[in-house]
Amino acid sequence: MDRTVLVAIVFGLLAPAAIVEQSARAGEPTERPAADHEFFERQVRPLLANHCWECHGEKKQEAGLRLDSPQHLMRGGDEGPVIAVGEPSKSKLVTAVEYAGEIKMPPAGKLPPEAIATLSAWIRDGAVWPATAPNRGPADTLDQKAKAHWAFQPIRTPAEPPVANRGWLRTPVDAFVLAKLEARGLSPAQPADRRT
């Protein structure tokens, strides 16, 4: 392949990525994939809601810092901006949650490493905060929704369903299986012999 053609192909593939990156660094709005929005909603918003908004939310702003909206986040607090978009290592927010500087947040205890990595990745990737997302408190986070899921309900002993063929039951679980079979007009298969 001609070297000129190869250089043109490589430049053609890399140039759009460089333009998008320059645009993001200049603070211009860029189109973000839905995955960024999902990452924010599933991981970043619950983290901020559960660990930051009590002291840096709508009702209370320690050190003049509010972290419950993109406008407030970018403005920062009394000490100035707390994030450097695209540069988590230069972001005061990351330094604080890593307990690496004078300010250590949250004061109740250091966040787990995966939570710190989540914040760092979010800032590195542009600190995307979906414009259409309402500012919700901890009660509206995914953690609260998860609590309503069947898998997170307390273990309980359900009442055994009534069945006609009680002689077939060997364990309490059999009653549930047999009740479903009888509801459909079916009966259990005969027990297999040892050879089968």
N, C-alpha and C positions, 0 to 999 in steps of 0.2 A: 504494500500500500504506500502511496506517495506520502512523504513526511508532512507536507503542507496540509493534505486532507486530514491526516491523523491529528495534527495540532488543532485544526478547525473543529473537528468532532469533539475533542477533549474540552476545548474552550466553550463550545456550545452547550456541553453538559454541565460545566462548572459555573458558568457566568450567572444563570438564573439564581442559583443558591447564594452566590456572593451578593447579588443585588438585594435579595430578600433579607440577608443578614445585615447589610449596610442600612437598609430601610428600618429594620427593627432597632438597630443601635441608635439611629437618629431620632427614635421616638415616634416615628410615623406609624399610623395604624396599618397592620398587615392582616391578611386573611389567615386565620388559624384553623387547623384541622379540628374536627369534632373531638378527636382523641384528647386534645389539650383541654377542652371544656370538660370532658368526662373525668380526666385526671384531677382537675380542680374540684369538681363536685364530689368525687368519691374519696379523694385523699387529702387535698389541701384545705377545703372549707371545713370539714369536720375537725381537722387538726387545729385550725385557727379558732373555731368555735369552742372547742373543749379545753384549750390550753391558753388562749390569749384574750378572748373577748370579755371575760369577766373583769379584767383590769384595763383593757384597751378596746372597749366597745362603745356602744351608743350611750350607755348610762354613766360610764366612768372612763376617764382617759388619764391614766397615770403618765406623768412626764409629757403630757400634751399629745400622747400617741394614741391614735385610733386605728385599729386593724380590721374593721368590718366592712370596708368598701374600698374600691380601687383608688378613688380620689384621695381619701384620707391616708391610705397606705403610701401613695406616692409623695404626698405632702410631708409625711414623717411627723416627728414630735418636736419637743423643745430643743433637742440636740441636732435637728435637721433630718434629712432623709434616712430611712433605715434599710432600704434596699437599693442595690446597684443592679439594675436589670441586666441580665446576662453574665453577671459576675458575683456569684454567691460568696466568694472569698473576700470581697470588698464590701459585703452587706452587713450592716450592724445587726440586723435581725438574726442572721446565721451565726455571727460571732457570739451573740447573747445566748442563743439556744445551745451552742456548743460549749458554753461556760468557758470560753477562751479569752474573754476580756474582763474588764472591770464589772460590767453589767451582766448578770446571770439570770436568764429567764427560761421557763417560768420559775418563780422563787420557790415553789413547793418541791422542786426536784427536776433534774435534767431529763429532757425528753429521751426516749429510746433512740438508738442510732438510726433505725429505719425512718423515724419521724423527721429527724434532722436531714437525712438523705432526701426525703420527700420535699421538704422546704427548699433545699439546695437545688434539686432538679427543677423545681417549679421556677425559681428565680433565674437559673441558668437558661431555661427555655423561654424566657420572656415574661414571666409572672403573669400569665394569661388569667384574666378574671372575666368570665362571660358577662357581657353587658346586659343581657336579658335576665340574668339570675337575680332574684330578689335577695336582699340582705336578710338572712335568716339567722336565728339564734340557735343555741345548742339543742333546743327541743325539736327543731326541724331537721336536724342533721341525719345522715344515713344511719348513724348509730341508733337513733331513736326508732327509725323505721325497721331496722333489723330486729329490734326487741319484739316487734309484733309478729315476726316470722315464726312459723311452727317449730323450727329447729332450735329456737332460743326460749321456748316455753318451759316452765318447770316440769320436771318429771312427775307424772301422776299415774295412779292405778285406775284405769277406766273400768266401769262395770262390765262384767262378762255378758255378751248378748245371749238372749234365749235361743236355743236350738232344739229341733225335734229329735235328732239322733244322738242323744247324750252318750250312748254306749261307744260311739266312735272316738270320743275325746280322750286324749292321753295327757295333754298339758293344757293350761289355760289359753295358750295361743291358738290351739286347735278350734276353740269355740268361735273365734273371730273368722278363721278360714271357713269353717263349716257354715256360719251364718251367711257369708257372702255366697257360698255355693247354693244353699237352700233358697236364698232370695232370687236366684236365677233359675230355680227349678232343677238344679244339678245335684248329684250325689257324689261322694268321694269314690275314687277307684278302689278296688279290692287290694288289700295288702299283697305285695309281691312275695314269692317264696324266696328262701335263702339263696338259691342258685341264681335267680334273676337279679 
